[in-house]
Structure formats: C-alpha cells, structure tokens
Amino acid sequence: MSGVNSFSVSGYGPRRAGWTRVFARDSLARRLDWPILLAATALSLIGSLLVYSATRNRTEINQGDPYYFLIRHLMNTGIGFALMIGTIWLGHKTLRTAVPILYGVSVFMILLVLTPLGETINGQRNWLVLGGLSLQPAEFIKITIILGMAMLLATRVDAGDKPYPDHRTVVQALGLAAVPMVIVLLMPDLGTIMVAVVIVLGVLLSSGASNRWVFGLIGTGALGAVAAWRLQVLDEYQINRFAAFANPELDPAGVGYNTNQARIAIGSGGLFGTGLGHGSQTTGQFVPEQQTDFVFTVAGEELGFVGAGLILLLLGVIMWRACRIARETTELYGTIVAAGIIAWFAFQSFENVGMTLGIMPVAGLPLPFVSYGGSSMFAVWVAIGLLQSIRVQRPMSA
C-alpha cells in the first residue's frame, strides 16, 4: 500500500503516467529520428504517384486495372514500414547476435536462384519464384554484408581489446562478403555487385582498418573488371550497356535507346513539368521500365526540375541524418552499420539518377523508396529500421 500511496501522492495515476512516458525525454518517440522517417515516407508516397502515372495506361502489364501497380506499391510500402518497426523492436544489437543465421539464410536464398526455382526477368536470373510470390534475394544480401562485416570488424574493438580491426579480422570480413558476391556474379547481377563493392569500401573506411586495404581493394576491383571483360563473364547485353555509356551514339535505336529516351523525357519537363499524367514520353511509353529502373524520368518529365529536385533533396535528408547517426553513436558496430547503409543509399541513388541522365551506365538498380518493387522496398525500410535502432539505443548523453 505504501507504494500505491506514494505513487498517488506524486499526482500521477496509471493513465497519466502512460502519457508521461510517451512524451518523456527518454521515450521511444523522442529518440526516433523523425526527419529521416518523414523523408523516407515522402519518397515512398511520391514514388506511388510516379508508378501510377507510368503504368495506368499500360494494359499489357497492369491487367486492365490502372490502379494495379499503385495499390501494390502502397502495399509494399506498408509491409516495409512494418518491417522497419519490427527491426526497431528487435534492435540492431539483437540482430548482431543473429548475424550467422541471417547470413546462412541469405546465402541459401541466392543459391536457390541458380536452381529451377530461379526466374529470368529482363535478362537477369535474379528472381526467386515461390508460389505466387516473386523475390529478389540479392536485395537482402546488401543488409547481410553490412551486418556481417560490422559484427566481425567491431567485436574486439567494442570489447576494448583493440583500437582498430587487425589484418586477420579484415580478411575474415572480406571473405564473408565475397561468398554472396561471387554467387550474385554468377547470375549475373552487375548492379548488385557494384553496390556491394561500394558497401564493402564504406564499411572498411568507417571501421578504422588500414587504408592499404581500401587502396588494395580498389586496385583488385579494377583488375577484376578487366578480367571479367576479357573472360566474358558478363552477358553480352551488360557489355553493350557499358559500350553505349562510353559512346552514346553507338546504337541509339538499340542498346542506347533507353538512355536516349530517358534524357528526352527529363529534358522535356522544364522547370515545373508537364503535370502528373500528362507527360508525352510517359504516356507514349517511349521509356521502358519507367515504374522501376527509370522512374526518375517520370519525375523529370511530369514534375519538372522542381519535382525531381525535391526527390534528390529528400534523399539528401536521409544521407545527412544517417551521417549524423553514424557520428553520434558510441559503438563501432553502430557506426559501421550506419556507414554501410549510407554507402548503399548514396551510390544506388547516384547510379539510378545518373543512368537516366547518361552520366552512368545502365545497371538495373531501383531508386530507393521510389521505384516499384517489393524486395527493394522491404530492404530499404529494414535499413531505415537499423538506423533508427542505432539512434534509439544510443546513450542520451551521446
């Protein structure tokens, strides 16, 4: 009774105490990074409008329903948001202990892609079809590589045994990343490999490992690219994409068609665009894959420079807040995870927008949060959940 009386004297009943906890300084709501959450949500909603505009008249793919892709994009966003909440609830520290399981499942799933369960879509055998569900397991490999490398590189440093990862630990981390990357290369999925390489570099730079490893990897990557070209590891269409990037006039009606049409669409938008649903390039279906890889062309044509700039601004907000989270955390593991996500989002965004402008080769990478696609949407929202978890679980004094 004394406990109850002292609680009552303080002036708080159970209901009022609950509201006090919600708005307390150390509550979950106060600890969340709201700018990054709002920016990601805004990008997903803008993406839904762009996807709708790009697919509403395409009866050959929307099954006669103009809202087919819009509804699914919003559903994917909702599932992704739920995955983010689940990630925050579990916490990045809990997931750290589950990395071996997550790694094994991820590698097993991309191996299944090479079996009869795998499906080839748009020239890439990177889809896994299970019943009526289609997944791209390679999207989740990005998260697995980040968490796995962070676990290895930070273990002895966070324990206070070493000030930075030693060479043996770096070798182990690189080996962990190499296994799924080699499997993805066999598909071959060049876009995912490019992102994975940038993630590995970002992780190493943030871990405090010797810069000799970074320069060595860059040199090895350059030699590997030459070897892949010489040994014809890449498919012919992928080699042609790089050739068209080097020489845009090489085959304007063939391999260079996508990029040329994309630049026409973006250039026709002007400052404020033609208006949603009124773009001649989009309505005329001149740009292939506008709901996925080339969704930025819809923004450039129908929303203009201002609308496309808003998308880039929102992506910039996510990068900025993620950098702040990486800087403020007091554990190396959290810093590495955040840095890996930054490298992933930054490069993939630059590559996607760059290929529509002709300053990067076409690599088949979606624009984070904006492009249509369940696997990509789920993966980026899990990444947002990891960033939020790192912020939520840091000491308030940090």
C-alpha positions in Angstrom: 0.0 0.0 0.0 2.9 2.4 0.7 4.0 2.0 -2.9 0.5 2.9 -4.1 0.2 5.8 -1.7 3.5 7.3 -2.7 2.5 6.9 -6.4 -0.8 8.7 -5.7 0.8 11.5 -3.8 3.1 12.2 -6.7 -0.1 13.1 -8.6 0.1 10.5 -11.4 -2.5 7.9 -12.0 -1.8 5.0 -14.3 -3.3 6.8 -17.4 -1.4 10.0 -16.8 1.8 8.1 -16.1 1.4 6.4 -19.5 1.2 9.7 -21.3 4.1 11.0 -19.4 6.2 8.1 -20.6 5.2 8.8 -24.2 6.5 12.3 -24.0 9.4 11.8 -21.6 12.8 12.8 -22.7 14.0 9.1 -22.9 10.8 7.8 -24.7 11.0 6.0 -28.0 9.0 8.7 -29.8 11.5 11.4 -28.7 14.5 9.2 -29.6 13.4 8.4 -33.2 14.9 10.4 -36.0 11.8 12.0 -37.4 13.4 13.8 -40.4 14.8 10.5 -41.8 11.4 8.8 -41.2 9.4 11.6 -42.8 11.8 11.8 -45.8 11.6 8.1 -46.5 7.8 8.1 -46.2 7.5 11.1 -48.5 9.7 9.4 -51.1 7.6 6.3 -51.0 4.4 8.3 -51.5 5.9 10.3 -54.3 7.0 7.1 -55.8 3.5 5.7 -55.7 2.2 8.7 -57.8 5.0 8.2 -60.3 4.4 4.5 -60.5 0.7 5.1 -61.1 1.4 7.6 -63.8 3.8 5.3 -65.6 1.5 2.2 -65.5 -2.1 3.4 -65.6 -2.3 3.2 -69.4 -0.2 0.1 -69.8 -2.9 -2.6 -70.1 -0.3 -5.2 -71.2 1.2 -5.2 -67.7 -1.5 -3.8 -65.3 -4.1 -6.5 -66.1 -6.6 -3.9 -67.2 -6.6 -2.1 -63.8 -5.0 1.4 -63.9 -4.5 1.2 -60.1 -2.8 -2.3 -60.1 0.7 -1.0 -59.6 -0.3 1.9 -57.3 -2.1 -0.4 -54.9 0.9 -2.9 -54.8 3.4 -0.1 -54.4 1.4 1.2 -51.4 1.1 -2.3 -50.0 4.9 -2.8 -50.4 5.4 0.5 -48.6 3.1 -0.7 -45.7 4.9 -4.0 -45.4 8.3 -2.2 -45.5 7.1 0.2 -42.7 6.1 -2.8 -40.6 9.5 -4.4 -41.2 11.1 -1.2 -40.0 9.0 -1.3 -36.8 10.0 -4.9 -36.3 13.7 -4.0 -36.8 13.5 -1.2 -34.3 11.7 -3.5 -31.8 14.3 -6.3 -32.2 17.2 -3.7 -32.2 20.4 -3.8 -34.1 22.2 -5.3 -31.1 19.9 -8.3 -31.1 20.3 -8.7 -34.8 24.0 -8.7 -34.2 23.7 -12.0 -32.4 21.6 -13.4 -35.2 24.0 -12.5 -38.0 25.2 -16.1 -38.6 21.6 -17.2 -39.0 20.7 -14.3 -41.3 23.8 -14.8 -43.3 23.1 -18.5 -43.8 19.5 -17.9 -44.9 20.6 -15.1 -47.3 23.2 -17.2 -49.0 20.8 -20.2 -49.2 18.2 -18.0 -50.9 20.5 -16.6 -53.6 21.7 -20.2 -54.2 18.1 -21.1 -54.9 18.0 -18.5 -57.6 20.5 -20.7 -59.6 18.2 -23.7 -59.3 15.0 -24.3 -61.3 13.2 -22.1 -58.8 15.0 -19.1 -60.2 13.4 -17.0 -62.8 14.9 -14.8 -65.6 13.3 -11.4 -66.0 14.7 -8.7 -68.3 17.7 -10.8 -69.0 18.7 -11.2 -65.4 18.3 -14.5 -63.5 18.0 -12.9 -60.1 14.4 -13.7 -59.2 13.1 -16.4 -56.9 9.6 -17.6 -57.5 7.8 -19.3 -54.7 4.2 -19.9 -55.5 2.7 -16.6 -56.5 5.5 -14.6 -54.7 8.5 -13.2 -56.5 11.5 -12.1 -54.6 15.0 -10.7 -55.4 17.2 -12.3 -52.7 20.1 -10.2 -53.8 18.4 -7.1 -52.3 18.8 -8.6 -48.8 22.4 -9.5 -49.4 23.2 -5.8 -49.0 21.9 -5.9 -45.5 23.6 -9.2 -44.7 27.0 -7.9 -45.9 26.7 -4.8 -43.8 25.7 -6.6 -40.6 28.2 -9.5 -41.1 31.2 -7.3 -41.7 30.2 -4.9 -38.9 30.0 -7.8 -36.5 33.4 -9.1 -37.3 35.2 -5.7 -37.6 33.7 -4.3 -34.4 33.8 -7.3 -32.0 37.3 -6.8 -30.5 37.2 -3.0 -30.8 33.9 -2.6 -28.9 35.2 -5.1 -26.3 38.2 -2.8 -25.7 40.8 -5.4 -26.9 42.0 -3.4 -29.9 41.7 0.2 -31.0 41.0 -0.9 -34.6 40.5 -4.1 -36.6 43.6 -6.1 -37.3 44.6 -7.6 -40.7 43.2 -11.1 -39.8 39.8 -9.7 -38.9 39.7 -7.7 -42.1 40.5 -10.8 -44.2 37.7 -12.6 -42.4 35.2 -9.8 -43.1 36.2 -9.6 -46.8 35.8 -13.4 -47.0 32.3 -13.1 -45.5 31.3 -10.5 -48.1 33.0 -12.4 -51.0 30.9 -15.5 -50.8 27.5 -14.0 -51.6 29.1 -11.6 -54.1 30.6 -14.4 -56.1 27.2 -16.2 -56.2 25.4 -13.0 -57.3 28.1 -12.6 -60.0 27.1 -16.0 -61.4 23.5 -14.8 -62.0 24.9 -12.3 -63.2 23.6 -9.2 -61.4 26.1 -6.5 -62.2 24.1 -3.7 -60.4 24.0 -5.5 -57.1 27.8 -6.3 -57.4 28.5 -2.6 -57.9 26.5 -1.7 -54.8 28.1 -4.5 -52.8 31.6 -3.3 -53.7 30.8 0.3 -52.6 29.3 -1.1 -49.3 32.5 -3.0 -48.6 34.6 0.1 -49.2 32.3 2.2 -47.0 32.4 -0.4 -44.2 36.2 -0.6 -44.3 36.6 3.1 -44.3 34.4 3.5 -41.2 35.9 0.7 -39.3 39.3 2.2 -38.9 41.0 -0.5 -40.9 44.3 0.3 -42.6 43.9 2.4 -45.8 46.1 -0.1 -47.5 43.1 -2.4 -47.6 40.9 0.2 -49.3 43.5 1.0 -52.0 44.2 -2.7 -52.4 40.5 -3.4 -53.0 40.2 -0.6 -55.5 43.1 -2.0 -57.4 41.8 -5.5 -57.2 38.4 -4.4 -58.3 39.9 -2.7 -61.4 41.8 -5.8 -62.3 38.7 -7.9 -61.7 36.6 -5.7 -64.0 39.2 -6.1 -66.8 39.4 -9.8 -66.2 35.6 -10.1 -66.3 35.6 -8.2 -69.6 38.3 -10.4 -71.1 37.0 -13.7 -69.9 33.4 -12.8 -71.0 32.0 -13.4 -67.5 29.4 -10.7 -68.2 26.5 -11.3 -70.5 26.6 -9.6 -73.9 23.8 -7.1 -73.1 25.7 -6.0 -70.0 28.9 -5.4 -72.0 26.8 -3.5 -74.6 25.4 -1.2 -71.9 28.9 -0.2 -70.9 29.8 0.3 -74.6 26.8 2.5 -75.1 27.7 4.5 -72.0 31.2 5.1 -73.4 29.7 6.1 -76.8 26.1 7.2 -76.6 25.8 7.4 -80.4 27.0 3.8 -80.8 23.5 2.3 -81.2 20.8 4.9 -80.5 18.0 2.6 -81.7 19.3 -0.4 -79.8 21.3 -0.6 -76.6 21.4 3.2 -76.3 17.7 3.6 -76.8 16.8 3.6 -73.1 19.2 6.3 -72.1 18.4 8.5 -75.1 14.7 8.3 -74.4 15.3 8.9 -70.7 17.2 12.1 -71.4 14.5 13.3 -73.8 11.8 12.7 -71.1 13.7 14.5 -68.4 14.6 17.4 -70.7 11.0 17.9 -71.8 9.8 18.6 -68.3 11.4 22.0 -68.0 11.2 23.8 -64.6 7.7 22.7 -63.3 7.0 19.7 -65.6 4.0 18.8 -67.8 1.8 17.8 -64.9 1.2 14.3 -63.4 -0.2 12.0 -66.1 0.4 14.5 -68.9 3.9 13.6 -70.0 4.1 12.7 -73.7 7.1 10.4 -73.2 5.5 8.7 -70.3 2.0 8.4 -71.8 3.5 7.3 -75.1 5.5 4.6 -73.3 8.7 5.6 -75.0 10.9 4.8 -72.0 11.0 1.1 -70.9 10.7 0.1 -67.3 9.5 3.5 -66.1 7.9 2.1 -63.0 11.1 0.5 -61.8 14.7 1.4 -63.0 13.7 4.6 -65.0 11.1 6.0 -62.6 13.1 9.2 -62.2 12.3 10.0 -65.9 8.6 10.3 -64.9 9.5 12.8 -62.2 11.7 14.8 -64.6 9.1 15.0 -67.3 5.9 15.4 -65.3 7.1 17.2 -62.1 10.0 19.1 -63.8 13.2 20.3 -62.3 11.4 21.3 -59.1 9.8 17.9 -58.5 12.9 15.9 -59.4 15.0 18.2 -57.2 12.6 17.5 -54.3 13.3 13.8 -54.7 17.0 14.4 -54.6 16.6 16.8 -51.6 14.7 14.1 -49.6 17.3 11.5 -50.4 19.9 14.1 -49.2 18.0 14.4 -45.9 18.2 10.7 -45.4 22.0 10.7 -46.1 22.5 13.7 -43.8 20.6 12.2 -40.9 22.3 8.8 -41.4 25.7 10.5 -41.2 24.7 12.2 -38.0 23.5 8.9 -36.5 26.9 7.3 -37.5 28.8 10.1 -35.9 26.8 10.2 -32.7 26.8 6.5 -31.8 29.3 5.5 -29.2 29.9 1.9 -30.5 31.9 1.0 -33.6 29.3 -1.6 -34.6 26.6 1.0 -34.9 28.9 3.4 -36.8 29.9 0.7 -39.3 26.3 -0.4 -39.9 25.2 3.2 -40.5 28.2 3.9 -42.8 27.4 0.8 -44.8 23.8 2.0 -45.3 25.0 5.4 -46.3 27.3 4.0 -48.9 24.5 1.8 -50.2 21.9 4.5 -50.5 24.3 7.1 -51.8 25.7 5.0 -54.6 22.5 3.4 -55.6 20.7 6.8 -55.8 23.6 8.3 -57.8 23.7 5.3 -60.2 20.0 5.3 -60.8 19.7 9.0 -61.4 23.0 9.1 -63.3 21.9 6.4 -65.8 18.8 8.4 -66.7 21.0 11.4 -67.4 23.6 9.4 -69.3 26.4 10.0 -66.8 26.4 6.5 -65.5 26.0 3.1 -67.3 22.6 1.4 -67.1 22.9 -1.2 -64.4 19.3 -2.1 -63.5 19.2 -0.6 -60.0 16.0 0.8 -58.5 15.8 4.3 -56.9 15.4 3.7 -53.2 11.9 4.1 -51.9 10.6 5.5 -55.2 10.9 2.6 -57.7 8.3 -0.1 -57.8 9.4 -3.5 -56.4 8.7 -5.3 -53.2 12.2 -6.8 -52.4 13.9 -3.4 -52.9 11.2 -1.6 -50.8 11.4 -4.1 -48.0 15.3 -3.9 -47.9 15.5 -0.1 -47.7 12.9 0.1 -45.0 14.7 -2.5 -42.9 17.8 -0.3 -43.4 15.8 2.7 -42.0 14.9 0.5 -39.1 18.5 -0.3 -38.4 19.4 3.4 -38.5 16.5 4.2 -36.1 17.6 1.4 -33.8 21.2 2.7 -33.6 19.8 6.2 -32.7 17.2 4.8 -30.2 19.7 2.6 -28.3 22.5 5.2 -28.0 23.1 6.8 -24.6 21.2 10.1 -24.3 24.4 11.9 -23.5 25.8 10.9 -26.9 
